[in-house]
Amino acid sequence: MVATPIDIAQAATATTATLLKWQKSMEERATFRQNMDQSRRAIQASRDLLKRLRQRHRDDDSAADALKD
């Protein structure tokens, strides 16, 4: 079978569409990973803040107890 110009054009279009879908998929994965990394950093920052607040609260309680004595 000899490929006609129409066959070649259709194959090129299908190949281009496949490559564009693959590229979009890779971009979506990269965006997802970036969003996950950002979420992890935000969660860690929140945990660190909570630890500092708890420590400050314990320190304040200790100081208040020391003043009572």
Biopython code that builds the backbone (N, CA, C, O; Angstrom):
import numpy as np
from Bio.PDB.StructureBuilder import StructureBuilder

atoms = [
    (1, "MET", "N", (0.839, -1.180, 0.000)),
    (1, "MET", "CA", (0.000, 0.000, 0.000)),
    (1, "MET", "C", (0.884, 1.243, 0.000)),
    (1, "MET", "O", (1.859, 1.344, 0.745)),
    (2, "VAL", "N", (0.517, 2.158, -0.838)),
    (2, "VAL", "CA", (1.250, 3.421, -0.934)),
    (2, "VAL", "C", (0.483, 4.468, -0.137)),
    (2, "VAL", "O", (-0.728, 4.626, -0.286)),
    (3, "ALA", "N", (1.217, 5.174, 0.709)),
    (3, "ALA", "CA", (0.575, 6.203, 1.543)),
    (3, "ALA", "C", (0.268, 7.420, 0.686)),
    (3, "ALA", "O", (1.122, 7.929, -0.040)),
    (4, "THR", "N", (-0.957, 7.864, 0.790)),
    (4, "THR", "CA", (-1.358, 9.062, 0.060)),
    (4, "THR", "C", (-1.062, 10.278, 0.931)),
    (4, "THR", "O", (-0.872, 10.143, 2.140)),
    (5, "PRO", "N", (-1.024, 11.441, 0.338)),
    (5, "PRO", "CA", (-0.798, 12.655, 1.141)),
    (5, "PRO", "C", (-1.840, 12.819, 2.257)),
    (5, "PRO", "O", (-1.531, 13.332, 3.332)),
    (6, "ILE", "N", (-3.058, 12.384, 1.993)),
    (6, "ILE", "CA", (-4.099, 12.474, 3.028)),
    (6, "ILE", "C", (-3.766, 11.528, 4.186)),
    (6, "ILE", "O", (-3.906, 11.897, 5.352)),
    (7, "ASP", "N", (-3.325, 10.311, 3.862)),
    (7, "ASP", "CA", (-2.935, 9.351, 4.893)),
    (7, "ASP", "C", (-1.788, 9.901, 5.735)),
    (7, "ASP", "O", (-1.799, 9.783, 6.960)),
    (8, "ILE", "N", (-0.817, 10.490, 5.088)),
    (8, "ILE", "CA", (0.342, 11.058, 5.788)),
    (8, "ILE", "C", (-0.102, 12.203, 6.694)),
    (8, "ILE", "O", (0.348, 12.306, 7.836)),
    (9, "ALA", "N", (-0.978, 13.055, 6.189)),
    (9, "ALA", "CA", (-1.468, 14.180, 6.984)),
    (9, "ALA", "C", (-2.259, 13.689, 8.189)),
    (9, "ALA", "O", (-2.121, 14.234, 9.284)),
    (10, "GLN", "N", (-3.083, 12.668, 7.999)),
    (10, "GLN", "CA", (-3.860, 12.121, 9.113)),
    (10, "GLN", "C", (-2.946, 11.492, 10.162)),
    (10, "GLN", "O", (-3.178, 11.648, 11.361)),
    (11, "ALA", "N", (-1.931, 10.797, 9.727)),
    (11, "ALA", "CA", (-0.981, 10.182, 10.652)),
    (11, "ALA", "C", (-0.215, 11.255, 11.420)),
    (11, "ALA", "O", (0.005, 11.126, 12.624)),
    (12, "ALA", "N", (0.187, 12.310, 10.723)),
    (12, "ALA", "CA", (0.899, 13.407, 11.377)),
    (12, "ALA", "C", (-0.002, 14.091, 12.391)),
    (12, "ALA", "O", (0.453, 14.449, 13.478)),
    (13, "THR", "N", (-1.253, 14.276, 12.060)),
    (13, "THR", "CA", (-2.208, 14.905, 12.981)),
    (13, "THR", "C", (-2.408, 14.038, 14.216)),
    (13, "THR", "O", (-2.431, 14.541, 15.339)),
    (14, "ALA", "N", (-2.552, 12.740, 14.005)),
    (14, "ALA", "CA", (-2.739, 11.827, 15.131)),
    (14, "ALA", "C", (-1.496, 11.804, 16.016)),
    (14, "ALA", "O", (-1.603, 11.787, 17.242)),
    (15, "THR", "N", (-0.327, 11.804, 15.398)),
    (15, "THR", "CA", (0.925, 11.813, 16.161)),
    (15, "THR", "C", (1.062, 13.104, 16.954)),
    (15, "THR", "O", (1.452, 13.078, 18.122)),
    (16, "THR", "N", (0.750, 14.212, 16.339)),
    (16, "THR", "CA", (0.819, 15.504, 17.020)),
    (16, "THR", "C", (-0.152, 15.547, 18.190)),
    (16, "THR", "O", (0.195, 16.025, 19.269)),
    (17, "ALA", "N", (-1.358, 15.053, 17.982)),
    (17, "ALA", "CA", (-2.348, 15.025, 19.061)),
    (17, "ALA", "C", (-1.868, 14.163, 20.223)),
    (17, "ALA", "O", (-2.035, 14.528, 21.387)),
    (18, "THR", "N", (-1.275, 13.031, 19.903)),
    (18, "THR", "CA", (-0.757, 12.143, 20.947)),
    (18, "THR", "C", (0.369, 12.825, 21.725)),
    (18, "THR", "O", (0.412, 12.754, 22.953)),
    (19, "LEU", "N", (1.263, 13.474, 21.018)),
    (19, "LEU", "CA", (2.363, 14.175, 21.685)),
    (19, "LEU", "C", (1.861, 15.323, 22.549)),
    (19, "LEU", "O", (2.385, 15.550, 23.639)),
    (20, "LEU", "N", (0.861, 16.043, 22.082)),
    (20, "LEU", "CA", (0.298, 17.143, 22.872)),
    (20, "LEU", "C", (-0.381, 16.622, 24.137)),
    (20, "LEU", "O", (-0.265, 17.230, 25.201)),
    (21, "LYS", "N", (-1.089, 15.500, 24.021)),
    (21, "LYS", "CA", (-1.717, 14.896, 25.205)),
    (21, "LYS", "C", (-0.660, 14.463, 26.204)),
    (21, "LYS", "O", (-0.820, 14.667, 27.408)),
    (22, "TRP", "N", (0.417, 13.867, 25.716)),
    (22, "TRP", "CA", (1.496, 13.431, 26.583)),
    (22, "TRP", "C", (2.141, 14.626, 27.278)),
    (22, "TRP", "O", (2.420, 14.577, 28.476)),
    (23, "GLN", "N", (2.377, 15.696, 26.525)),
    (23, "GLN", "CA", (2.988, 16.898, 27.091)),
    (23, "GLN", "C", (2.088, 17.497, 28.175)),
    (23, "GLN", "O", (2.565, 17.893, 29.239)),
    (24, "LYS", "N", (0.796, 17.559, 27.897)),
    (24, "LYS", "CA", (-0.147, 18.097, 28.881)),
    (24, "LYS", "C", (-0.164, 17.223, 30.126)),
    (24, "LYS", "O", (-0.210, 17.737, 31.244)),
    (25, "SER", "N", (-0.127, 15.932, 29.948)),
    (25, "SER", "CA", (-0.103, 15.008, 31.073)),
    (25, "SER", "C", (1.137, 15.236, 31.930)),
    (25, "SER", "O", (1.046, 15.254, 33.158)),
    (26, "MET", "N", (2.276, 15.409, 31.304)),
    (26, "MET", "CA", (3.518, 15.652, 32.041)),
    (26, "MET", "C", (3.457, 16.992, 32.776)),
    (26, "MET", "O", (3.934, 17.102, 33.905)),
    (27, "GLU", "N", (2.880, 17.999, 32.147)),
    (27, "GLU", "CA", (2.742, 19.303, 32.792)),
    (27, "GLU", "C", (1.808, 19.208, 34.000)),
    (27, "GLU", "O", (2.067, 19.809, 35.043)),
    (28, "GLU", "N", (0.722, 18.448, 33.850)),
    (28, "GLU", "CA", (-0.209, 18.271, 34.965)),
    (28, "GLU", "C", (0.467, 17.546, 36.124)),
    (28, "GLU", "O", (0.242, 17.880, 37.286)),
    (29, "ARG", "N", (1.291, 16.560, 35.808)),
    (29, "ARG", "CA", (2.016, 15.840, 36.863)),
    (29, "ARG", "C", (2.983, 16.775, 37.577)),
    (29, "ARG", "O", (3.092, 16.750, 38.803)),
    (30, "ALA", "N", (3.682, 17.596, 36.807)),
    (30, "ALA", "CA", (4.633, 18.532, 37.409)),
    (30, "ALA", "C", (3.905, 19.538, 38.290)),
    (30, "ALA", "O", (4.369, 19.858, 39.385)),
    (31, "THR", "N", (2.777, 20.033, 37.821)),
    (31, "THR", "CA", (1.979, 20.977, 38.612)),
    (31, "THR", "C", (1.480, 20.304, 39.881)),
    (31, "THR", "O", (1.512, 20.902, 40.956)),
    (32, "PHE", "N", (1.025, 19.078, 39.764)),
    (32, "PHE", "CA", (0.556, 18.336, 40.932)),
    (32, "PHE", "C", (1.676, 18.184, 41.960)),
    (32, "PHE", "O", (1.468, 18.389, 43.156)),
    (33, "ARG", "N", (2.863, 17.823, 41.476)),
    (33, "ARG", "CA", (4.004, 17.659, 42.394)),
    (33, "ARG", "C", (4.355, 18.982, 43.073)),
    (33, "ARG", "O", (4.650, 19.011, 44.268)),
    (34, "GLN", "N", (4.322, 20.072, 42.313)),
    (34, "GLN", "CA", (4.614, 21.379, 42.902)),
    (34, "GLN", "C", (3.577, 21.730, 43.956)),
    (34, "GLN", "O", (3.923, 22.234, 45.024)),
    (35, "ASN", "N", (2.319, 21.471, 43.667)),
    (35, "ASN", "CA", (1.265, 21.759, 44.631)),
    (35, "ASN", "C", (1.411, 20.897, 45.884)),
    (35, "ASN", "O", (1.196, 21.375, 46.998)),
    (36, "MET", "N", (1.772, 19.637, 45.702)),
    (36, "MET", "CA", (1.975, 18.761, 46.853)),
    (36, "MET", "C", (3.148, 19.242, 47.701)),
    (36, "MET", "O", (3.070, 19.242, 48.930)),
    (37, "ASP", "N", (4.224, 19.648, 47.052)),
    (37, "ASP", "CA", (5.380, 20.166, 47.791)),
    (37, "ASP", "C", (5.007, 21.415, 48.574)),
    (37, "ASP", "O", (5.408, 21.579, 49.726)),
    (38, "GLN", "N", (4.243, 22.288, 47.949)),
    (38, "GLN", "CA", (3.806, 23.503, 48.627)),
    (38, "GLN", "C", (2.910, 23.162, 49.818)),
    (38, "GLN", "O", (3.025, 23.779, 50.876)),
    (39, "SER", "N", (2.033, 22.197, 49.652)),
    (39, "SER", "CA", (1.163, 21.773, 50.754)),
    (39, "SER", "C", (1.976, 21.176, 51.891)),
    (39, "SER", "O", (1.707, 21.445, 53.062)),
    (40, "ARG", "N", (2.963, 20.373, 51.550)),
    (40, "ARG", "CA", (3.817, 19.775, 52.591)),
    (40, "ARG", "C", (4.567, 20.852, 53.369)),
    (40, "ARG", "O", (4.678, 20.780, 54.593)),
    (41, "ARG", "N", (5.085, 21.856, 52.645)),
    (41, "ARG", "CA", (5.791, 22.944, 53.325)),
    (41, "ARG", "C", (4.851, 23.724, 54.227)),
    (41, "ARG", "O", (5.229, 24.100, 55.337)),
    (42, "ALA", "N", (3.636, 23.970, 53.766)),
    (42, "ALA", "CA", (2.660, 24.692, 54.584)),
    (42, "ALA", "C", (2.287, 23.892, 55.825)),
    (42, "ALA", "O", (2.158, 24.457, 56.911)),
    (43, "ILE", "N", (2.115, 22.600, 55.675)),
    (43, "ILE", "CA", (1.789, 21.739, 56.825)),
    (43, "ILE", "C", (2.940, 21.749, 57.821)),
    (43, "ILE", "O", (2.719, 21.847, 59.028)),
    (44, "GLN", "N", (4.162, 21.647, 57.321)),
    (44, "GLN", "CA", (5.317, 21.660, 58.219)),
    (44, "GLN", "C", (5.440, 22.999, 58.933)),
    (44, "GLN", "O", (5.742, 23.032, 60.126)),
    (45, "ALA", "N", (5.211, 24.099, 58.231)),
    (45, "ALA", "CA", (5.259, 25.412, 58.865)),
    (45, "ALA", "C", (4.180, 25.529, 59.936)),
    (45, "ALA", "O", (4.417, 26.114, 60.993)),
    (46, "SER", "N", (3.014, 24.984, 59.674)),
    (46, "SER", "CA", (1.933, 24.998, 60.649)),
    (46, "SER", "C", (2.310, 24.186, 61.883)),
    (46, "SER", "O", (2.047, 24.606, 63.010)),
    (47, "ARG", "N", (2.918, 23.035, 61.675)),
    (47, "ARG", "CA", (3.354, 22.203, 62.808)),
    (47, "ARG", "C", (4.414, 22.923, 63.635)),
    (47, "ARG", "O", (4.380, 22.897, 64.865)),
    (48, "ASP", "N", (5.356, 23.566, 62.945)),
    (48, "ASP", "CA", (6.401, 24.303, 63.658)),
    (48, "ASP", "C", (5.805, 25.442, 64.481)),
    (48, "ASP", "O", (6.210, 25.665, 65.622)),
    (49, "LEU", "N", (4.856, 26.154, 63.909)),
    (49, "LEU", "CA", (4.202, 27.240, 64.629)),
    (49, "LEU", "C", (3.456, 26.706, 65.849)),
    (49, "LEU", "O", (3.518, 27.297, 66.927)),
    (50, "LEU", "N", (2.765, 25.612, 65.680)),
    (50, "LEU", "CA", (2.034, 25.015, 66.795)),
    (50, "LEU", "C", (2.987, 24.583, 67.911)),
    (50, "LEU", "O", (2.688, 24.768, 69.090)),
    (51, "LYS", "N", (4.129, 24.009, 67.541)),
    (51, "LYS", "CA", (5.123, 23.634, 68.550)),
    (51, "LYS", "C", (5.602, 24.859, 69.317)),
    (51, "LYS", "O", (5.704, 24.824, 70.543)),
    (52, "ARG", "N", (5.898, 25.952, 68.595)),
    (52, "ARG", "CA", (6.353, 27.172, 69.263)),
    (52, "ARG", "C", (5.281, 27.737, 70.184)),
    (52, "ARG", "O", (5.584, 28.189, 71.288)),
    (53, "LEU", "N", (4.040, 27.713, 69.738)),
    (53, "LEU", "CA", (2.949, 28.230, 70.569)),
    (53, "LEU", "C", (2.762, 27.387, 71.818)),
    (53, "LEU", "O", (2.541, 27.920, 72.905)),
    (54, "ARG", "N", (2.851, 26.068, 71.663)),
    (54, "ARG", "CA", (2.733, 25.186, 72.831)),
    (54, "ARG", "C", (3.887, 25.418, 73.807)),
    (54, "ARG", "O", (3.683, 25.445, 75.021)),
    (55, "GLN", "N", (5.090, 25.583, 73.276)),
    (55, "GLN", "CA", (6.242, 25.829, 74.131)),
    (55, "GLN", "C", (6.083, 27.160, 74.867)),
    (55, "GLN", "O", (6.372, 27.254, 76.060)),
    (56, "ARG", "N", (5.629, 28.171, 74.161)),
    (56, "ARG", "CA", (5.406, 29.472, 74.791)),
    (56, "ARG", "C", (4.360, 29.355, 75.890)),
    (56, "ARG", "O", (4.514, 29.946, 76.959)),
    (57, "HIS", "N", (3.309, 28.603, 75.638)),
    (57, "HIS", "CA", (2.260, 28.405, 76.634)),
    (57, "HIS", "C", (2.819, 27.690, 77.871)),
    (57, "HIS", "O", (2.516, 28.063, 79.004)),
    (58, "ARG", "N", (3.639, 26.658, 77.636)),
    (58, "ARG", "CA", (4.265, 25.952, 78.765)),
    (58, "ARG", "C", (5.181, 26.893, 79.549)),
    (58, "ARG", "O", (5.196, 26.876, 80.780)),
    (59, "ASP", "N", (5.945, 27.714, 78.819)),
    (59, "ASP", "CA", (6.836, 28.667, 79.489)),
    (59, "ASP", "C", (6.038, 29.671, 80.317)),
    (59, "ASP", "O", (6.419, 30.006, 81.438)),
    (60, "ASP", "N", (4.932, 30.145, 79.756)),
    (60, "ASP", "CA", (4.079, 31.103, 80.492)),
    (60, "ASP", "C", (3.493, 30.453, 81.734)),
    (60, "ASP", "O", (3.430, 31.076, 82.794)),
    (61, "ASP", "N", (3.065, 29.202, 81.609)),
    (61, "ASP", "CA", (2.517, 28.478, 82.770)),
    (61, "ASP", "C", (3.585, 28.271, 83.837)),
    (61, "ASP", "O", (3.309, 28.404, 85.029)),
    (62, "SER", "N", (4.801, 27.947, 83.411)),
    (62, "SER", "CA", (5.893, 27.756, 84.362)),
    (62, "SER", "C", (6.216, 29.048, 85.088)),
    (62, "SER", "O", (6.447, 29.051, 86.297)),
    (63, "ALA", "N", (6.229, 30.156, 84.339)),
    (63, "ALA", "CA", (6.503, 31.456, 84.959)),
    (63, "ALA", "C", (5.405, 31.831, 85.931)),
    (63, "ALA", "O", (5.685, 32.367, 87.003)),
    (64, "ALA", "N", (4.163, 31.559, 85.579)),
    (64, "ALA", "CA", (3.045, 31.859, 86.472)),
    (64, "ALA", "C", (3.120, 31.002, 87.736)),
    (64, "ALA", "O", (2.840, 31.487, 88.832)),
    (65, "ASP", "N", (3.496, 29.739, 87.588)),
    (65, "ASP", "CA", (3.638, 28.855, 88.749)),
    (65, "ASP", "C", (4.776, 29.325, 89.656)),
    (65, "ASP", "O", (4.672, 29.266, 90.881)),
    (66, "ALA", "N", (5.854, 29.789, 89.044)),
    (66, "ALA", "CA", (6.982, 30.271, 89.815)),
    (66, "ALA", "C", (6.592, 31.519, 90.609)),
    (66, "ALA", "O", (7.052, 31.698, 91.737)),
    (67, "LEU", "N", (5.761, 32.372, 90.041)),
    (67, "LEU", "CA", (5.329, 33.572, 90.752)),
    (67, "LEU", "C", (4.402, 33.240, 91.911)),
    (67, "LEU", "O", (4.372, 33.959, 92.909)),
    (68, "LYS", "N", (3.648, 32.161, 91.787)),
    (68, "LYS", "CA", (2.727, 31.748, 92.858)),
    (68, "LYS", "C", (3.500, 31.277, 94.079)),
    (68, "LYS", "O", (3.060, 31.457, 95.214)),
    (69, "ASP", "N", (4.663, 30.667, 93.834)),
    (69, "ASP", "CA", (5.458, 30.109, 94.950)),
    (69, "ASP", "C", (6.173, 31.153, 95.700)),
    (69, "ASP", "O", (6.880, 30.848, 96.661)),
]
sb = StructureBuilder()
sb.init_structure("model")
sb.init_model(0)
sb.init_chain("A")
sb.init_seg("    ")
for serial, (resi, resn, name, xyz) in enumerate(atoms, 1):
    if name == "N":
        sb.init_residue(resn, " ", resi, " ")
    sb.init_atom(name, np.array(xyz, "f"), 0.0, 1.0, " ", f" {name:<3s}", serial, name[0])
structure = sb.get_structure()
